[in-house]
Amino acid sequence: MCIGNLAGRLTLFTATAPVRAVDVEKASAGRFGSDPQAVFAVWKEFLGWPVLRHLDR
């Protein structure tokens, strides 16, 4: 999985086929914003987000 910028929004891309793009702000119910750069200010909290453990399964 990797993070990226899709249309100016923070997005997770799965590494396994089929590749999916997940809007982080929507998937986190606003816990994390849409700004791709802002996530680095809360990086430890982001890495602990349970969704990250389940997306590439």
C-alpha positions as CSV (number, residue, x, y, z in Angstrom):
1,M,0.0,0.0,0.0
2,C,1.1,3.5,-0.6
3,I,-0.2,7.0,0.0
4,G,-0.6,9.6,-2.7
5,N,-2.4,12.6,-4.1
6,L,-5.4,12.0,-6.3
7,A,-7.2,15.1,-7.4
8,G,-5.6,17.0,-4.5
9,R,-6.8,14.6,-1.9
10,L,-4.9,12.2,0.4
11,T,-5.5,8.8,-1.0
12,L,-4.4,5.2,-0.1
13,F,-3.6,2.9,-3.0
14,T,-3.6,-0.8,-2.4
15,A,-0.7,-2.8,-3.6
16,T,-2.6,-6.0,-4.5
17,A,-4.7,-6.5,-7.6
18,P,-7.2,-5.1,-8.2
19,V,-5.6,-1.8,-7.2
20,R,-8.1,0.4,-5.2
21,A,-7.9,4.0,-4.4
22,V,-9.3,5.0,-1.0
23,D,-10.0,8.6,0.0
24,V,-8.6,8.9,3.5
25,E,-10.8,11.7,4.7
26,K,-13.9,9.8,3.8
27,A,-12.7,6.4,5.0
28,S,-11.6,7.9,8.3
29,A,-14.9,9.9,8.8
30,G,-12.8,13.1,9.0
31,R,-10.3,11.8,11.5
32,F,-7.6,12.6,8.9
33,G,-8.0,15.5,6.4
34,S,-7.9,15.5,2.7
35,D,-4.6,17.5,2.5
36,P,-1.9,15.0,1.3
37,Q,0.9,16.9,3.2
38,A,-1.0,17.4,6.5
39,V,-0.8,13.6,7.3
40,F,2.9,13.9,8.1
41,A,2.1,16.1,11.1
42,V,0.0,13.2,12.5
43,W,2.1,10.4,11.0
44,K,2.3,8.1,14.1
45,E,-1.5,8.4,14.6
46,F,-2.0,7.7,10.9
47,L,0.2,4.6,11.0
48,G,-1.9,3.3,14.0
49,W,-5.1,3.7,12.0
50,P,-6.7,0.2,12.0
51,V,-7.8,0.5,8.4
52,L,-4.2,0.4,7.2
53,R,-3.8,-3.2,8.5
54,H,-6.8,-4.5,6.5
55,L,-6.7,-2.8,3.1
56,D,-4.1,-5.1,1.4
57,R,-5.6,-8.4,2.5
